[in-house]
Amino acid sequence: MMKDFNFYAPTRVVFGRESEKLIGNLVKEYGGHHVLVHYGGGSAERSGLLNAVRQQLKDAGLDVTELGGVVPNPLLSKVYEGIGLGRKSQIDFILAVGGGSVIDSAKAIGYGIPYDGDVWDFWDGKSKPATCLPIGVVLTIPAAGSEMSSSCVITKDEGLLKRGVNSDLCRCKFAVMNPERTYTLPAYQTAAGATDIMMHTMERYFTKYEDMSLTDAIAEALLRTVMDSAKIVMKEPQNYRHRAQIMWAGSLAHNDLTECGTEKDFATHKLEHELSALFGVTHGAGLAALWPSWARYVKAKHLSRFVQFAVNVMGVTNDFAHPEETAEQGILAIERFYREIGMPTNIRELLGREITKEEIDILVDKCSRGGTITIGAMEVLGAKEMRDIYEMAK
């Protein structure tokens, strides 16, 4: 049956070639006066984007404080730095310039500035966010979808604990998206981003709720489009049309549109969070390395959904007499796609070496929090099942 849902997507999207020219007015419109510009490494500076942002904010008469240095799998230590800086500078608006890591770091800072306790309380389950400073985004990397999502994933430096918090309070006020800003992304980052975008939809598509055919059709079109466009931009990095489609798909994949009437699973994401926390690998690549093993582990109980994916998304001919074979052909087809764009399909390919039993023990312990929690919704996984999937994927 179809699941009841409440769809909420308040983020204003300003999309196009000259969208950056509206940044100053947008910040003012959403109440910003003292702005923290938050970004990652040197690419935003080298590309000239940061200078353009600075000029727009200056022209709008806004006070600006800057904090760079966000790394992939954003760290709690940087969040603490931003909270301290934000309080000292009396920040009332945060502008993230970058991709998912920068946006999530900005969200965590937004939670932390008005909070009296340790902001990690939210990720540790000791407290829930009650407020968040307003956040805007200038998106440079389409992947995480954090610009329109309620999600915020942070890694605690001590113990490398990577956890997520979901709350509508952190949804961005606006997202400025110019596909031209993605032209210079390295091929590997482009491919990993496309994989992450697809996985955000696949984590919602693979569900025990099978009566929402419209949501399924939206998800299937998104997945096919991202695959087609990813293959084109790998060869034509300055193809505006296909860069634009990937960028827009990234937002639609994680703003809950493809969850309407279904239920998200996100087991593969939870399994991967421990991989990227422990080994520092790129999130999208980690997802590609794990998903085929998760799929093979659960498909027998959910054959009709895997057959539908194989036929409607991957273009497999339906063998009505042998649904198990049709489902397997769908998994093989997405593995071929991953390899075509340079993504791994197992942990050995991801790390460039074999993973050890001791490392799998660590992954299972962290993912299950010492055997105290389960993950997944379509198929609920405990510590044993987590171990089985890691072993299959190695």
N, C-alpha and C positions, 0 to 999 in steps of 0.2 A: 504494500500500500504506500501511498504518498505521505511523506512527513510534513506536518504543519511547519510554517517558517515565518520569520520576521526579517525582511530584507532591509538593511540600513546601509546606505552608501553615501555619506554626506560630503565627501571630498569634491571640491571643484577642480575640474581638469581643464587646463589651458594648454592646448596642443597645437604645435605648428612651428614653422621655421623661425618666426620672430617672437616667440612666446616669452623669451627672457625680458623683453622690453616692458613687460607689465609687472615685474617683480615688486618694485617699490610701492606701486599703488595697491597691489594685492596685500602686502604686509600691513600697510596702513588701514586698508579696509577691514582687516581682521584684528585690529586693535594694537598692532605692534608699534612701539616707540624705541625701545632698547633691544636690539636684535643680536642674538648669538648666531653667527654664521659658522656652521659645523661642517667639516669636510674631511677627506681622507688623506691621500698622499699628494704627490706633486703634479699629477696629471691635470687636475682642475686648474692649477696655477699655470702649467705649461701651455694648456690649450687656450688660455685667455678667458676662460669662463669666469673664474673668480674675479678678475678685474672688471668684467662686465657686470657681475652681481654687485660688486662694491660700488660701481658708478651709479647703478640704478638705485641702490639704497641711499647713497649720498645725495643724489638728485631729489629724492623723496624727503630729504631732511631727517633721516633716521640716524640714531646713534648705533654704532656697530662695534661688537667685540667678536674676535675670531678664535676658533679652536680647531686645529687640524690634527692629523695623526691617527685617525680611525683606521684600524686594520680589518681585513676580512675576519669573520667570526668576532665581532666587536667585543672589546674587553670591558669588564666592570671597572677596572682602574681608570680608564679614560672617562667613563661615566662619572665616577667620583670627581675627577678633575673638572669636568663640565659643570657639575652641580656647584662645586666651590666657586668656580669662575662666574657662574650665572648669578649666584647669590651676591657676590661681591660687586658685580656690575649692574645689579638690579634689572636683570634680563626679564622682559615680559613677552618675548616671542623668539622661537628658535627656527632658523632657516637651514635645512639640511641640503647640502650641495653634493650629490653623489648617488650611490646605489643603496641597496638594502642595508648594508652594514652601517653606513652613515645615518640612514633614516632611523634604524633601530636604536643606535646610540643616542640620537636626538630625542627619540621617544622616552628612553630611559632617563635622560637628563630632565625632560619635561615632567616626568613623574617625580623625580627626586628633589627638584628645587623647592617645591612647596611642602615636602614631606618631612616630618620631624624625626623619623627614625632612619634606619639604614635602608636605602632603596632596594637592596637585595632581598629584603623581607618579602617583596612581591613575588620574586622568583622562587623563594624558599617556601612559599605558602603560609608565611606567618601573618600576612596582611594582604589586603586588596587595595588597589589604587582608588582614591576618592576624587582626585583631580589631576589635571595635567596642563602644563602651559601650552598655548596654541603653537602648532608646528606647521610649517610650509616646506615644500620640497622643490628643488630644481633637480630633476632626475637625469642622471648620466648613464646609468647601467640598468637596462630592462632585464629583470630576473626575479627578484624577491617579491615584487608586488606590494612591498611595504608602504608604498605611497598611497594606497587605497585600502589597506587592510587594518584590522584591529590587533594585529600580532606584533610582538616585540621580542626578539631572541637575543640574549646576552650570554657571554661566557665569563664565568668567574675565574680570575687568574689562578687563585689558589685551588688546586684540585681539578682544574680544567672542567668545571661543571657548566654545561651548555643547556640552558633552559629557556622556555618561552612563557610569556604572559599575554593573555588576550583580554582586551578591554576596549570598548568603543570610545573611551575617554581620549585615547591616543590617536584616533583617526585624524589624518592631516586635514587642515583647513583647505589647502589647495595644493595641486601638483602641476608644476610647469614642465612641459615635456616637448622637447625639440629633438626629433629623430636625428638631425644632423650632428648632435653631440655624441652620438654613438658610432659615428663612422670610424673612429680611430681605435675602437676596442680591439684588443688582440683576439685572434680567431678562437683560442681556447676559452677565453672569457665569454665570447659571444655564444659558443656552443654550450658552455655550462649554464649560461643564462637561459637559453632556449629550453634546456633540460629541466631547469627549475620551474620555469613557467608551465611547461607541460605537466610536471608532477603536481603542481598546485591544483590543476584541474583533475588529474587522474586520481588524486587522493580523495576527491569528492565524487568522481564518476564511479569508482569501484565501491559500491554500496549495496546494502541489502534492500534498499528501497528502489523498486524498479518501475514505478507507475508514473514517473514524471518525464514523459517522452520529450517535452519541449526543452527542459533543462538538459537532457541527454543530447539532444540535437545541437544545442548551443555549445556544449562541451566538445562534441565530436568535431564540429566545424572549427573551433578554436585549435584543437590539437592538430588537425590536418593543415590548417593555415600556418601554424608555427613550424611544423616540419618542412613544408614547402618553402617558406620564407627563409628558414635557417640555412637550408642547402644553397639557396641563391646568394645570401649575403656572405657566406663563406667564400664564394668566388667573386662576388661584386660588393665589397664592403661599403661602397658609397651609393648603393641602390636605395633611394629615399623611400620608395613605396614599401619595400619589404622590411626595411629598418622600422618604418612607421607601424607596420602591422605587428611586428614583434613587440614593439614598445607598448602599443595599446593592448595587445594580448596579455602582457605581463600584469597590467592593472586589472583586467577583467578576470584573469585566472585566480586572483586572490582577494577580490572585493566581495566574495560570497555569492556572486551571481550564479556560478555553476554548482552551488550548494542548495539552491532553492528547491525544496521538496525532497532532498536527499539528506544524507548524513556523512560528514567527512570522516575519514579513517585516520590518515596521517601517521600510520605505523612506520612506513618507510622513512618519513621525516624524523621521527623519534629515534629510529635506529641510526640514521645518518648523523644526527646531531652529535652522537658520541664519537663517530668516526672523525668528523671534522674538528671536534674539540681535542681529541687525543693526538691526531696526526697533522692537524692544520691544513687538511686538504680542502679544495674548493667544494662548496656545498653541492652545486649542481652535478659535479663529477661524482661525488659520493652517492648521490641519489641514483645515478645511472648504474653505478656498481652494485647497488643493492636491490633495486626494484625487480629485475628478472627473477631473482631468487625468492623474494617475497611472493611474487605472482605464482611461481611454480608451487610454492608451499601451500597456498590457499586456494588455488584454482579449482580443485576437485569438488569443493563444496559450493562453488559459485560459477559453475560452467557457463550458464546462459549469459552472464555478464561478460565473461572473458571471450565468449564467442561473438557477442555483439561488438566488443572492442576490436576484435580481430577483423571482422567484416566491415564495420562502418568507419573505423579509423585507419586501420593498417591495410585495407584493401585485399584481405585474404578471401579466397573463394570458399564459401561455406560448404563443408563436407557434412551434410545433414546426417549421414549414417555414423559419423565418427566425430562428435562434438569435441572430444578430448583432443583430437588432432588439430581441429580448427583453432582451438584455444592456444595450443602450443605453437602453431604457426604464427599467431599474433604476437606472442612473446619473442619468437625468433625474428620476426620482422622489425620489432622495435630495437632489438639488439643490433641488427644490421644498420638501422638508422643511427644509433649511438656511435657505432664504429665509423660510419661514413662522415660524421661531423667531428670525429676525434675524441669521443668520450669512451671511458672504460665500461666494461660489462661485468667486472668482478673486482674484488679487493686487490688481488695480485696485480692486475693491470693498473689500478688506481695508485697503489703504493710503489709499484716497481719492484716488489719483493713479496715473499710469502708472509702472511700474518701468523703470529705465533699463538699457541694455545693460551699462554698467559695474557696476551693482548686481548684475545676474545673474552677471557674471564673478566677483564677490566671493563670491556664494552658492555657485557651483559649485566655486570654489577651496577654500573652507572645508569644504564637504560631502565633497569627494573628497580633502581634505588634499593639495592640490597634485597631484591625479591619481594618488595612490599607493594609494587604497583603493576598494573597491566597497561598495555597500549593497544590501539586499534579499535575499530567499531564493526567493520564488515566481518572481521575475524579477530577476536580478542586474543592477544598474545601475552603469555606470562614469560618468566625467565627461561623456561625450557624451550619454548617456541622461539624466543629471541636468539638463543644459542644455536638452535637448528638452522635458522636463516643465516646468521653470520657464518656458520660452517658451510652451508651450501654456497654462499657467495665468495668464499675465500679462494 
